[in-house]
Amino acid sequence: MTPSFLSYEDTYDALSWEGAVEALRAGHLRAKAEVGDVFLGPSDGTLLTRAAYVPGLGYGVKAVTVFGENPARGLPTVQGAMFFYEPGEGRIEAVIDSRLVTEFKTAGDSVLGARLLARPDSKELLIVGAGTVARSLVHAYSAIFPKLERISIWARRGEQAETLAAEFAGHAIKVAAAPDLAAAAKKADIIATATMATAPILRRDWVRPGTHIDLIGAFKPDMREADDALIAEGRLFVDSRETTIHHIGELMMPIAAGVISEDAVLADFYDLIAAGAPGRTGDDEITVFKNGGGAHLDLMTADYIVRAVKDAG
């Protein structure tokens, strides 16, 4: 059987954010995944290969290039494809545009974390960054948090935030550019950061009690978005201990500096979903979630995409 190629344009309308989030939740009720990542190339042009196996679910390999300067050239930062293999015979069931997998995996990972950790009555969302991930976060958070009343977008280049906000002029939730990051952070119930920062851009001093922090951007050892105080004082959670603690600067740097220990990470998705570990325990707590985006999440998302396409005919 020839595997299907699932393009972004032909497949997107068959998918839903609720479906993607449920697939990630259900995936963490299965046996723990085996994962392996390979990074090759310089920091400004990296080949990232992520592979995973989940018993009963199958195998997946996603290979993408990450070029941080590409948006200035009119090109995507991330480009590639994912191979999805079924579990019984190892057949390639589908080759999926990596953009499709990454979009629903990344934003789905974050909103699942927020569903587990943020206050359900959250009304103000601040998105830090105005790229492709920020756009998908507007859609994902709007779908999963129906009580949101306002979404603010801040970017180093203010015109980027204004352009992205303008795309949502007719959106059900008001979306607007935020001119000042500190001021916007002080009003937010949820703050989602999606940048390529290598030094902290979000400060504990700006975050009020009860806020949920969704850290997305840092995916390499030299990258981070939150300052030491925010990492140390918030209740800290990750999507996967195995793919974050020793791999991502957001945690590696404060651990190496003695700001926190590995034990500061209270739980990951397997703990929260399968084992019933406590998440938020009070309305005044600051919860900090590190979205590491491991290959097992790509696999769970790919399985959802293939099933959704079959259901849609």
Secondary structure, DSSP 8 states (H G I E B T S, - for coil): ---EEE-HHHHGGG--HHHHHHHHHHHTTSS--EEEEEEES-TTSEEEEEEEEETTTEEEEEEEEE-TTGGGGTS-SEEEEEEEE-TTT--EEEEEEHHHHHHHHHHHHHHHHHHHHS-TT--EEEEE--SHHHHHHHHHHHHH-TT--EEEEE-SSHHHHHHHHHHTTT-SSEEEE-S-HHHHHHH-SEEEE----SS--B-GGG--TT-EEEE-S--STT---B-HHHHHHSEEEES-HHHHTTT-HHHHHHHHTTSS-GGGEEE-HIIIIIS------STT--EEEE----HHHHHHHHHHHHHHHHHH-
